[in-house]
Amino acid sequence: MEQAMFAGGCFWCMVTPFEELPGIQGIVSGYAGGTVENPTYEQVKTGTTGHYEVVQITFDPALFPYERLLELFWPQIDPTDDGGQFQDRGTQYRTAVFYYNEEQRLAALASREQVAASGRFELPVVTEILPAPHFYPAEDYHQDYHKKNPKHYKEDREQSGRDTFISQHW
């Protein structure tokens, strides 16, 4: 098994594209990249800790290659926005691909270049490719949020503008 980590704005919206696919063993919402150990959601949402909201994915590369994860990641985000994603604003909602090894780094760089060269966007792609920092799982109520709170999740996603952007650009 290997791990992948993606920041794509609100971590609630970054679970569903990857779940229930062959070779995906687990998806955990959490925080990464900040200066506070064991941060809480209340701390991270202030935007002062330096953490990203992320999903950490455990996968079997023989069944689901890392490159396929990247193919699923990019169409979930606006890679040209460095101030957050959609209605979620602040540094905690920045986008990034965090790599765990050199192969992932090279694949992530190549995929970002493909997105930048695609002509889909007028603005430059700003999503960073960074070494994977320490991962802190989010509180239990954030895990599988879309299943535990389907009505609120659906309303939040509809209001965010994410799906409109995705349909217009991807």
C-alpha positions in Angstrom: 0.0 0.0 0.0 1.0 3.6 -0.6 -0.3 6.9 0.5 -1.3 10.0 -1.4 -2.2 13.4 0.0 -4.2 16.2 -1.7 -5.4 19.6 -0.6 -8.4 20.7 -2.7 -10.2 23.2 -0.5 -12.8 21.9 1.8 -11.8 18.3 2.7 -15.5 17.2 2.7 -15.6 17.6 -1.0 -12.4 15.8 -1.7 -13.5 12.4 -0.3 -16.3 11.4 -2.7 -14.2 11.5 -6.0 -11.9 8.8 -4.6 -14.1 6.6 -2.5 -15.4 3.1 -3.5 -12.9 2.7 -6.3 -10.9 -0.6 -6.7 -7.6 -0.3 -4.9 -8.6 2.6 -2.6 -8.2 1.2 0.9 -9.0 4.3 2.9 -9.6 8.1 2.8 -9.0 10.2 5.9 -9.8 13.9 6.1 -7.2 15.9 8.1 -4.7 18.7 8.3 -1.2 19.1 7.1 1.6 21.6 6.6 1.1 23.9 9.6 3.0 24.9 12.7 0.7 23.7 15.4 0.9 20.0 16.6 -2.4 18.1 16.8 -4.4 21.1 15.5 -8.2 21.2 15.9 -10.7 22.3 13.3 -11.3 25.4 15.4 -7.6 26.3 15.1 -7.2 25.5 11.4 -10.3 27.3 10.3 -8.9 30.6 11.6 -6.2 30.4 8.8 -3.4 31.2 11.2 -1.9 27.8 11.8 -0.5 27.3 8.2 -2.3 24.0 7.8 -4.1 22.9 4.7 -7.3 20.9 4.8 -6.3 17.6 3.1 -7.3 14.1 2.4 -4.9 11.2 2.9 -5.6 8.3 0.6 -4.3 4.8 1.2 -4.2 2.9 -2.1 -2.8 -0.2 -3.8 -0.8 1.1 -6.8 -1.1 -2.3 -8.6 -4.9 -1.8 -8.7 -5.1 2.0 -8.8 -2.0 3.8 -10.0 -0.9 7.1 -8.5 -1.3 8.8 -11.9 -5.0 7.8 -11.9 -5.4 9.6 -8.5 -3.9 12.7 -10.1 -6.3 12.4 -13.0 -9.2 12.4 -10.5 -7.7 15.2 -8.3 -7.3 18.0 -10.9 -10.9 18.1 -12.0 -12.1 18.7 -8.4 -10.4 22.1 -8.0 -9.7 25.5 -9.5 -5.9 25.2 -9.9 -5.6 28.9 -10.6 -6.9 30.1 -7.3 -4.2 30.7 -4.6 -6.7 32.3 -2.1 -8.8 29.2 -1.4 -11.4 27.3 -3.3 -14.8 28.5 -4.4 -16.7 30.0 -1.4 -14.0 28.7 1.0 -11.4 31.4 1.4 -8.2 31.4 3.3 -4.8 29.6 3.4 -6.3 26.5 4.9 -8.3 26.0 1.6 -5.3 26.3 -0.8 -4.6 23.5 -3.2 -1.6 21.3 -3.2 -0.4 17.8 -4.2 1.8 16.4 -1.4 4.2 13.7 -2.5 5.7 10.8 -0.4 8.5 9.8 -2.8 10.4 10.8 -5.9 8.1 8.9 -8.3 5.0 10.7 -6.9 6.8 14.1 -7.2 7.7 13.5 -10.8 4.2 12.3 -11.7 2.6 15.3 -9.9 4.9 17.7 -11.7 4.1 16.1 -15.0 0.4 16.2 -14.4 0.5 19.8 -13.3 2.3 20.7 -16.5 -0.4 18.9 -18.5 -3.1 20.8 -16.8 -1.2 24.1 -17.3 -0.7 23.3 -21.0 -4.3 22.2 -21.6 -5.6 25.6 -22.4 -8.5 25.2 -20.0 -7.5 28.2 -17.9 -6.7 31.8 -18.7 -4.8 32.3 -15.4 -1.6 30.3 -14.5 -1.9 27.1 -12.5 -0.7 27.8 -9.0 -1.3 24.5 -7.2 1.9 23.6 -5.4 3.7 20.2 -5.5 5.2 19.8 -2.0 6.8 17.1 0.1 4.2 15.4 2.4 4.3 17.0 5.8 3.0 15.4 9.0 -0.6 14.4 8.7 -3.1 15.0 11.5 -6.5 13.3 11.1 -9.5 15.6 11.5 -12.0 15.1 14.2 -14.4 12.1 13.9 -17.3 14.3 12.8 -15.4 15.3 9.7 -14.8 11.8 8.6 -17.3 10.6 5.9 -19.1 13.9 6.5 -21.1 13.5 3.3 -22.6 10.2 4.6 -23.2 11.4 8.2 -24.8 14.8 7.1 -26.0 14.3 3.5 -28.4 17.2 3.5 -25.9 19.8 4.9 -23.1 18.4 2.6 -25.3 18.7 -0.5 -26.4 22.2 0.4 -22.9 23.3 1.2 -21.5 21.8 -2.0 -24.3 23.4 -4.1 -23.7 26.9 -2.6 -19.9 26.6 -2.9 -19.8 27.0 -6.7 -17.5 24.0 -7.0 -19.9 22.0 -9.2 -20.6 24.9 -11.5 -16.8 25.5 -12.0 -16.2 21.8 -12.6 -18.9 21.6 -15.3 -17.6 24.8 -17.0 -13.9 23.9 -17.0 -13.6 20.1 -16.9 
